[in-house]
Amino acid sequence: MATVNMSGGSSNGGKVENNPGYFKFDGRRSYVLETLDEENRERIDKLRKIQRDLDVIKAGFHNERANLEASFLESCEPLYLQRYNIVNGVVEEAGITTNAAARATSMNQTKKQKEGEGVPSFWLYALKGCDDVYDEIKEQDEGALKHLTDIKWSKIQKGFRLEFHFSTNPFFENPVLTKTYHMTDEDGFFIECAIGTEIKWRPGKCLTHKLAKESGKGSKKVEPMTIESFFGFFSPPNIPKNLKDEKNLVEVINQKYDMEMDFCLGLTIRDQIIPCAVTQFTGKAALEDKTKISAQHSNFLDNLGKNARKCVESLRLIQEKLDALTAEFDENTASVQAKYLQSCEHLYLQRHNIVNDPEADGVGSDYEDEAYIYGKGVPYFWLNALQNNDYIENEITYRDELALEFLKDIRCSPIDCFKGFKLDFYFRANPFFENSVLTKTYFMSDEDRSIVKDITGTKINWYPTRCLTQIPIRKKPETGSEYARSITTFEDYDSFFSFFNALEVDDIDKRIEQMQHDFSIGSIIRHQIIPHAVSWFTGEAIEKDVCSDDEDQYLGLEYKFEDIDEGQDAYEDLDDGLEYDYEHEIEIF
């Protein structure tokens, strides 16, 4: 982790050569931090005090929420035990009580199950009743999943564990398969790593690999080939801790994406399958989402025996009680969260005032005034805070930095009784767009607050030729054409400000993928950047020292402004628009 020593000032005119522990960063981001004068360091000391107060408040929120969660899970446990007994046809015996220990014991007492009792293939169809999980289950998986007797989850210090309990089966030896998600913080939104059980497959029964004969004349070598399977869920992808630790950035981003998708699947099982298993099994969940269960699922339900149907009716009553407990838990959690946000409000205001200095905030549209950029506040506060996060840094291009220098605050607030949230980005007057506030709003599902229903963003009113989300493309005339002049058009270009664009994707799979990525970025800003902005600005929130690289790495083709010489005004010739370097334009032949 980058070390930061904020105690005491410096007597060397604001330089930090004699205080190497003050700031340690690479590249252009170190410039602002290393040249801070003593007055600015005093401001940062005040900001760190505010950050400590915010951290104390958040720790209290985490404790209160954890107590609510523990109480909720304890209330659900007797109902989960009843569900388990009904599903698996367990005989009620003296001495078995409705607690977690009894449930764990009963899972291993398969001899006490009545032949033909219970609900066959309950968990297989509970999983298949959810669209997000349905696609993960392949035909070869169904035989093994019919032996699934229960799924439960438990909380660990930073993260959670899923447990899949199986009866004795011909596919593997493990009675329990687990998947553990370790999170980066108590908020539980950002995955650090995931660990799954190594499955002990019985000979010739592996569902995740098949043998493939090497091509070539006379070749007899046979190699195992990975195939798609639900049980691949227990072999999660590895994720590098720092993007710049890897040379192939595209591959690293893909690995991070795979980890995010794996985490989403884990959340779905935890939040939609386990507490709502009966609703998923009966197809009611699909009906509520205005979708349909598969024909195979429907036929299975139609052909359930008399005893199984009677069991399902008993399960419906249990589900109603679980739904009531969940609704009460959601209401209590929203109340605790509202109290937490209210407690933070005055500290966010203090932080805003120190970062921006209200006295210097009235410079209006005079964005060429050097005092506006290097005023009495903390220069480049939010730009540095955003860029010190690996995920957000990869969304910000060189061109974006010039506009993000004018960012003066980011705030988050709930909407419609915590049925979503919005992010407000406040900007000073700047040469790029007219908007003083850019907003991103996330609407969550009424049935499950972990599911994004819709996302909207502010339409940015760009000044002429200042748009950062498009790039000029010069098209050369066709050979023999009577028009000798090249034609310049503009095409979409990677930019942080594309974050505010509407999701205009017709392909449903690509739209879902884009929404998931979009929600990940929004959640990082909401849960990591805003409450810990000072720590991100100083670098204390960084897990490791940022690798020193002379060259910046970006995905795709990078289009940059001309390098600005020292002392040159970055915003000169504003009336003529941004100075596009047409020698470096992308040319289409």
Summary of the structure (lengths in Angstrom):
residues: 589
radius of gyration: 28.4
end to end distance: 48.0
largest distance: 95.5
contacts: 1633
relative contact order: 0.11
helix: 43%
strand: 16%
